Amino acid sequence: MEIREIKQEDNADLAVVLKSVLIEMGVPKTGTAYEDPELNTMFEAYQGERSRYYVITDNNKILGGAGIAPLKAESPSICELQKMYFSPQARGLGMGYQMIVKCLDFAKVAGFELCYLETLPNMKAAQKLYQKLGFEYIPNALGKTGHTSCSVWMTKALL
């Protein structure tokens, strides 16, 4: 398996993977990443100077991804770890850890000082991984992600 930057030709396959994982996880279709318009055009959505999206591939098959982008309606020093979802074949192999490290390394180079993420209460394995990497729970949401169904918020200082 390899982690690489997203390519435009990944859009369709990645959209299928992301939506199928969201459905598998029982994520509400409203107030979550499921209704984000960029799910079908992830390459284009991450073309900003301080944005980056990575995919996991196995023999050129997309198995998931994660990205970093500025957190909307917040200080320019805050980024968000976004749309980190993996197919079952990519789970339990350390790929999530590697992906987060890659995203955080980019965030530091891009000049961010704090990384924010939000998730759902039932995503316990993801929360455990985030904590292992130094993320801490915070009492309220930051920015304006539109993900009103996500009720678990975490941050990590990048300095």
RODRENKOL-735555 format. One record per atom (N, C-alpha, C): x, y, z; residue in one letter. Coordinates in nm, 3 decimals, padded with zeros to 5 digits. Example, Ala and Ser with C-alpha at 12.3 -4.5 7.8 and 13.67 -1.06 7.14 Angstrom:
<atoms>
        c1        c2        c3   residu
    01.319   -00.569    00.780        A
    01.230   -00.450    00.780        A
    01.320   -00.330    00.780        A
    01.285   -00.225    00.708        S
    01.367   -00.106    00.714        S
    01.290    00.003    00.787        S
</atoms>
This chain:
<atoms>
        c1        c2        c3   residu
    00.085   -00.118    00.000        M
    00.000    00.000    00.000        M
    00.088    00.123    00.000        M
    00.038    00.227   -00.063        E
    00.114    00.352   -00.067        E
    00.023    00.470   -00.039        E
    00.082    00.574    00.017        I
    00.012    00.701    00.037        I
    00.073    00.800   -00.062        I
   -00.012    00.865   -00.140        R
    00.034    00.965   -00.237        R
   -00.067    01.077   -00.247        R
   -00.026    01.186   -00.309        E
   -00.118    01.297   -00.331        E
   -00.226    01.255   -00.430        E
   -00.343    01.312   -00.411        I
   -00.456    01.284   -00.499        I
   -00.427    01.334   -00.641        I
   -00.481    01.262   -00.739        K
   -00.476    01.302   -00.880        K
   -00.619    01.322   -00.927        K
   -00.636    01.400   -01.032        Q
   -00.771    01.428   -01.081        Q
   -00.844    01.299   -01.120        Q
   -00.772    01.205   -01.175        E
   -00.836    01.080   -01.218        E
   -00.880    00.993   -01.100        E
   -00.846    01.032   -00.978        D
   -00.890    00.958   -00.858        D
   -01.030    00.997   -00.813        D
   -01.083    01.109   -00.863        N
   -01.209    01.163   -00.811        N
   -01.322    01.062   -00.803        N
   -01.353    00.995   -00.912        A
   -01.469    00.906   -00.915        A
   -01.452    00.788   -00.818        A
   -01.336    00.723   -00.822        D
   -01.313    00.608   -00.735        D
   -01.311    00.649   -00.588        D
   -01.250    00.765   -00.560        L
   -01.245    00.812   -00.422        L
   -01.384    00.844   -00.370        L
   -01.468    00.906   -00.452        A
   -01.605    00.937   -00.410        A
   -01.680    00.811   -00.371        A
   -01.663    00.705   -00.449        V
   -01.730    00.578   -00.419        V
   -01.681    00.524   -00.284        V
   -01.549    00.525   -00.263        V
   -01.493    00.474   -00.138        V
   -01.542    00.556   -00.019        V
   -01.532    00.689   -00.030        L
   -01.572    00.774    00.083        L
   -01.718    00.755    00.118        L
   -01.804    00.755    00.019        K
   -01.948    00.739    00.046        K
   -01.978    00.601    00.103        K
   -01.912    00.498    00.052        S
   -01.940    00.363    00.104        S
   -01.894    00.349    00.248        S
   -01.781    00.410    00.285        V
   -01.734    00.404    00.423        V
   -01.829    00.483    00.513        V
   -01.873    00.598    00.468        L
   -01.967    00.678    00.548        L
   -02.096    00.600    00.574        L
   -02.145    00.532    00.472        I
   -02.266    00.450    00.489        I
   -02.239    00.334    00.584        I
   -02.125    00.266    00.565        E
   -02.088    00.153    00.652        E
   -02.082    00.197    00.799        E
   -02.030    00.315    00.823        M
   -02.014    00.365    00.960        M
   -02.144    00.421    01.019        M
   -02.249    00.424    00.940        G
   -02.376    00.473    00.989        G
   -02.379    00.624    01.008        G
   -02.298    00.693    00.930        V
   -02.290    00.839    00.941        V
   -02.419    00.901    00.887        V
   -02.477    00.995    00.960        P
   -02.598    01.062    00.908        P
   -02.568    01.128    00.773        P
   -02.665    01.127    00.685        K
   -02.645    01.186    00.553        K
   -02.655    01.338    00.555        K
   -02.704    01.394    00.664        T
   -02.708    01.539    00.678        T
   -02.622    01.581    00.796        T
   -02.560    01.697    00.782        G
   -02.476    01.749    00.889        G
   -02.342    01.680    00.902        G
   -02.300    01.608    00.796        T
   -02.171    01.538    00.797        T
   -02.104    01.554    00.660        T
   -01.986    01.495    00.648        A
   -01.913    01.499    00.521        A
   -01.994    01.437    00.407        A
   -02.090    01.351    00.439        Y
   -02.167    01.284    00.334        Y
   -02.233    01.384    00.239        Y
   -02.276    01.498    00.290        E
   -02.345    01.593    00.203        E
   -02.253    01.704    00.149        E
   -02.122    01.694    00.175        D
   -02.029    01.794    00.124        D
   -02.024    01.785   -00.029        D
   -02.043    01.898   -00.099        P
   -02.045    01.894   -00.245        P
   -01.912    01.851   -00.307        P
   -01.801    01.871   -00.236        E
   -01.671    01.836   -00.296        E
   -01.639    01.687   -00.294        E
   -01.725    01.603   -00.238        L
   -01.695    01.459   -00.236        L
   -01.671    01.403   -00.376        L
   -01.733    01.461   -00.476        N
   -01.716    01.412   -00.614        N
   -01.600    01.478   -00.687        N
   -01.542    01.582   -00.627        T
   -01.434    01.657   -00.693        T
   -01.324    01.689   -00.591        T
   -01.276    01.586   -00.526        M
   -01.178    01.606   -00.419        M
   -01.046    01.665   -00.470        M
   -01.003    01.626   -00.588        F
   -00.879    01.683   -00.642        F
   -00.891    01.834   -00.651        F
   -00.999    01.881   -00.711        E
   -01.019    02.024   -00.728        E
   -01.036    02.096   -00.594        E
   -01.100    02.031   -00.499        A
   -01.126    02.091   -00.369        A
   -00.998    02.118   -00.289        A
   -00.892    02.046   -00.319        Y
   -00.768    02.058   -00.243        Y
   -00.654    02.120   -00.323        Y
   -00.688    02.210   -00.414        Q
   -00.585    02.277   -00.494        Q
   -00.535    02.407   -00.432        Q
   -00.590    02.447   -00.319        G
   -00.544    02.568   -00.251        G
   -00.400    02.554   -00.206        G
   -00.333    02.666   -00.192        E
   -00.191    02.667   -00.155        E
   -00.164    02.597   -00.022        E
   -00.258    02.605    00.070        R
   -00.240    02.545    00.202        R
   -00.332    02.425    00.223        R
   -00.366    02.360    00.115        S
   -00.453    02.242    00.120        S
   -00.381    02.125    00.054        S
   -00.407    02.007    00.105        R
   -00.347    01.888    00.047        R
   -00.435    01.769    00.080        R
   -00.456    01.681   -00.017        Y
   -00.531    01.558    00.008        Y
   -00.447    01.441   -00.041        Y
   -00.442    01.337    00.042        Y
   -00.365    01.217    00.012        Y
   -00.460    01.098    00.001        Y
   -00.423    01.003   -00.083        V
   -00.500    00.879   -00.096        V
   -00.410    00.761   -00.062        V
   -00.476    00.654   -00.018        I
   -00.409    00.526    00.001        I
   -00.445    00.441   -00.120        I
   -00.344    00.381   -00.180        T
   -00.369    00.292   -00.294        T
   -00.304    00.156   -00.268        T
   -00.361    00.056   -00.329        D
   -00.304   -00.078   -00.330        D
   -00.319   -00.129   -00.472        D
   -00.207   -00.146   -00.541        N
   -00.210   -00.183   -00.683        N
   -00.300   -00.088   -00.762        N
   -00.283    00.041   -00.738        N
   -00.356    00.149   -00.806        N
   -00.505    00.154   -00.773        N
   -00.549    00.077   -00.676        K
   -00.688    00.083   -00.632        K
   -00.697    00.176   -00.511        K
   -00.788    00.273   -00.517        I
   -00.807    00.368   -00.408        I
   -00.875    00.299   -00.290        I
   -00.813    00.311   -00.171        L
   -00.869    00.249   -00.051        L
   -00.910    00.351    00.055        L
   -00.887    00.480    00.027        G
   -00.925    00.582    00.124        G
   -00.838    00.705    00.110        G
   -00.855    00.796    00.207        G
   -00.775    00.918    00.201        G
   -00.798    01.007    00.321        G
   -00.724    01.118    00.321        A
   -00.736    01.221    00.425        A
   -00.671    01.347    00.374        A
   -00.717    01.460    00.428        G
   -00.661    01.587    00.383        G
   -00.646    01.689    00.493        G
   -00.575    01.794    00.457        I
   -00.555    01.912    00.543        I
   -00.596    02.034    00.461        I
   -00.669    02.123    00.526        A
   -00.707    02.250    00.463        A
   -00.730    02.352    00.573        A
   -00.724    02.481    00.538        P
   -00.757    02.582    00.639        P
   -00.899    02.560    00.692        P
   -00.916    02.580    00.822        L
   -01.048    02.565    00.883        L
   -01.132    02.688    00.847        L
   -01.246    02.665    00.785        K
   -01.333    02.775    00.741        K
   -01.379    02.860    00.859        K
   -01.377    02.991    00.836        A
   -01.426    03.090    00.933        A
   -01.348    03.087    01.064        A
   -01.218    03.062    01.055        E
   -01.132    03.059    01.173        E
   -01.002    03.132    01.142        E
   -00.917    03.142    01.240        S
   -00.785    03.202    01.224        S
   -00.708    03.129    01.115        S
   -00.630    03.200    01.034        P
   -00.550    03.134    00.931        P
   -00.442    03.042    00.989        P
   -00.424    03.045    01.120        S
   -00.325    02.957    01.182        S
   -00.382    02.818    01.215        S
   -00.514    02.800    01.190        I
   -00.580    02.673    01.224        I
   -00.617    02.596    01.098        I
   -00.574    02.471    01.092        C
   -00.614    02.383    00.982        C
   -00.708    02.276    01.035        C
   -00.764    02.202    00.942        E
   -00.854    02.093    00.978        E
   -00.808    01.965    00.910        E
   -00.803    01.857    00.986        L
   -00.782    01.723    00.930        L
   -00.919    01.680    00.878        L
   -00.929    01.655    00.748        Q
   -01.060    01.636    00.685        Q
   -01.073    01.503    00.611        Q
   -01.194    01.456    00.609        K
   -01.235    01.344    00.526        K
   -01.136    01.227    00.529        K
   -01.108    01.183    00.651        M
   -01.019    01.068    00.669        M
   -01.105    00.943    00.685        M
   -01.115    00.868    00.578        Y
   -01.195    00.746    00.575        Y
   -01.121    00.641    00.494        Y
   -01.120    00.517    00.544        F
   -01.051    00.407    00.477        F
   -01.144    00.288    00.457        F
   -01.128    00.221    00.345        S
   -01.197    00.094    00.321        S
   -01.150   -00.008    00.424        S
   -01.231   -00.112    00.449        P
   -01.191   -00.214    00.546        P
   -01.053   -00.274    00.518        P
   -01.014   -00.288    00.389        Q
   -00.885   -00.348    00.354        Q
   -00.766   -00.266    00.403        Q
   -00.787   -00.136    00.429        A
   -00.676   -00.048    00.470        A
   -00.673   -00.026    00.621        A
   -00.765   -00.084    00.693        R
   -00.773   -00.062    00.838        R
   -00.689   -00.163    00.915        R
   -00.639   -00.121    01.030        G
   -00.566   -00.211    01.118        G
   -00.425   -00.242    01.071        G
   -00.374   -00.167    00.975        L
   -00.241   -00.192    00.920        L
   -00.143   -00.078    00.947        L
   -00.186    00.019    01.027        G
   -00.100    00.133    01.054        G
   -00.110    00.244    00.951        G
   -00.197    00.229    00.855        M
   -00.209    00.330    00.749        M
   -00.269    00.460    00.802        M
   -00.361    00.451    00.898        G
   -00.421    00.570    00.956        G
   -00.315    00.654    01.026        G
   -00.230    00.589    01.102        Y
   -00.121    00.658    01.171        Y
   -00.030    00.727    01.069        Y
    00.011    00.653    00.967        Q
    00.098    00.710    00.864        Q
    00.030    00.827    00.792        Q
   -00.098    00.813    00.766        M
   -00.171    00.918    00.695        M
   -00.176    01.046    00.779        M
   -00.208    01.032    00.907        I
   -00.217    01.150    00.992        I
   -00.080    01.217    01.003        I
    00.026    01.140    01.019        V
    00.160    01.198    01.027        V
    00.192    01.275    00.899        V
    00.158    01.217    00.786        K
    00.183    01.285    00.657        K
    00.103    01.416    00.649        K
   -00.022    01.412    00.690        C
   -00.106    01.533    00.688        C
   -00.051    01.639    00.785        C
   -00.012    01.598    00.904        L
    00.040    01.694    01.002        L
    00.174    01.752    00.958        L
    00.257    01.670    00.895        D
    00.384    01.721    00.841        D
    00.357    01.831    00.739        D
    00.261    01.808    00.649        F
    00.224    01.911    00.552        F
    00.172    02.036    00.624        F
    00.087    02.017    00.723        A
    00.028    02.130    00.796        A
    00.137    02.217    00.859        A
    00.238    02.155    00.915        K
    00.348    02.230    00.975        K
    00.424    02.310    00.869        K
    00.455    02.247    00.758        V
    00.525    02.314    00.648        V
    00.441    02.430    00.594        V
    00.310    02.412    00.592        A
    00.219    02.515    00.542        A
    00.200    02.630    00.642        A
    00.259    02.618    00.760        G
    00.256    02.726    00.858        G
    00.140    02.725    00.956        G
    00.067    02.615    00.963        F
   -00.042    02.608    01.060        F
    00.015    02.585    01.200        F
   -00.055    02.637    01.300        E
   -00.012    02.623    01.439        E
   -00.101    02.528    01.519        E
   -00.222    02.504    01.471        L
   -00.317    02.418    01.541        L
   -00.394    02.337    01.439        L
   -00.413    02.209    01.468        C
   -00.494    02.123    01.380        C
   -00.621    02.084    01.455        C
   -00.732    02.099    01.389        Y
   -00.865    02.070    01.443        Y
   -00.923    01.951    01.367        Y
   -01.004    01.874    01.435        L
   -01.081    01.771    01.367        L
   -01.212    01.753    01.440        L
   -01.307    01.696    01.369        E
   -01.435    01.661    01.432        E
   -01.475    01.524    01.381        E
   -01.544    01.453    01.469        T
   -01.584    01.317    01.437        T
   -01.714    01.285    01.510        T
   -01.756    01.163    01.498        L
   -01.879    01.118    01.562        L
   -01.846    01.034    01.686        L
   -01.934    01.033    01.785        P
   -01.907    00.959    01.909        P
   -01.880    00.810    01.888        P
   -01.944    00.749    01.788        N
   -01.927    00.605    01.768        N
   -01.794    00.568    01.701        N
   -01.719    00.664    01.654        M
   -01.592    00.636    01.587        M
   -01.480    00.630    01.691        M
   -01.490    00.530    01.778        K
   -01.399    00.515    01.892        K
   -01.257    00.480    01.849        K
   -01.241    00.394    01.749        A
   -01.106    00.355    01.704        A
   -01.033    00.477    01.649        A
   -01.102    00.560    01.574        A
   -01.039    00.681    01.520        A
   -00.999    00.774    01.634        A
   -01.086    00.790    01.732        Q
   -01.055    00.879    01.844        Q
   -00.932    00.829    01.920        Q
   -00.922    00.699    01.937        K
   -00.806    00.641    02.006        K
   -00.677    00.672    01.929        K
   -00.684    00.662    01.797        L
   -00.568    00.693    01.713        L
   -00.533    00.842    01.723        L
   -00.635    00.927    01.716        Y
   -00.609    01.071    01.728        Y
   -00.540    01.103    01.861        Y
   -00.587    01.041    01.968        Q
   -00.526    01.065    02.100        Q
   -00.381    01.017    02.103        Q
   -00.356    00.903    02.041        K
   -00.220    00.848    02.035        K
   -00.126    00.946    01.968        K
   -00.179    01.023    01.873        L
   -00.098    01.120    01.799        L
   -00.099    01.260    01.861        L
   -00.157    01.272    01.981        G
   -00.149    01.397    02.054        G
   -00.270    01.488    02.045        G
   -00.376    01.444    01.981        F
   -00.498    01.526    01.977        F
   -00.567    01.518    02.113        F
   -00.626    01.629    02.154        E
   -00.698    01.636    02.280        E
   -00.841    01.684    02.255        E
   -00.933    01.635    02.337        Y
   -01.073    01.676    02.325        Y
   -01.089    01.822    02.364        Y
   -01.178    01.891    02.293        I
   -01.215    02.028    02.330        I
   -01.367    02.031    02.347        I
   -01.420    02.130    02.422        P
   -01.563    02.127    02.457        P
   -01.659    02.178    02.350        P
   -01.608    02.236    02.243        N
   -01.699    02.292    02.143        N
   -01.635    02.291    02.005        N
   -01.720    02.304    01.904        A
   -01.674    02.307    01.765        A
   -01.602    02.438    01.736        A
   -01.512    02.434    01.638        L
   -01.445    02.552    01.587        L
   -01.484    02.570    01.440        L
   -01.477    02.693    01.392        G
   -01.501    02.718    01.250        G
   -01.643    02.693    01.207        G
   -01.659    02.684    01.076        K
   -01.791    02.660    01.017        K
   -01.780    02.549    00.912        K
   -01.776    02.426    00.960        T
   -01.762    02.312    00.869        T
   -01.895    02.269    00.809        T
   -02.005    02.303    00.875        G
   -02.135    02.257    00.831        G
   -02.168    02.118    00.881        G
   -02.078    02.058    00.958        H
   -02.098    01.921    01.007        H
   -02.165    01.923    01.144        H
   -02.289    01.963    01.145        T
   -02.363    01.980    01.270        T
   -02.391    01.848    01.342        T
   -02.382    01.736    01.273        S
   -02.404    01.607    01.337        S
   -02.280    01.556    01.410        S
   -02.165    01.615    01.383        C
   -02.041    01.574    01.451        C
   -02.035    01.642    01.587        C
   -02.025    01.562    01.692        S
   -02.029    01.618    01.827        S
   -01.904    01.588    01.909        S
   -01.800    01.543    01.843        V
   -01.671    01.520    01.909        V
   -01.568    01.607    01.837        V
   -01.500    01.692    01.915        W
   -01.405    01.788    01.857        W
   -01.270    01.771    01.926        W
   -01.164    01.780    01.847        M
   -01.029    01.761    01.902        M
   -00.933    01.858    01.834        M
   -00.825    01.891    01.904        T
   -00.720    01.974    01.845        T
   -00.583    01.920    01.886        T
   -00.483    01.961    01.808        K
   -00.344    01.930    01.837        K
   -00.259    02.050    01.802        K
   -00.175    02.095    01.896        A
   -00.082    02.203    01.870        A
    00.027    02.152    01.777        A
    00.064    02.232    01.679        L
    00.163    02.190    01.580        L
    00.299    02.254    01.602        L
    00.309    02.344    01.698        L
    00.438    02.411    01.723        L
    00.527    02.330    01.812        L
</atoms>
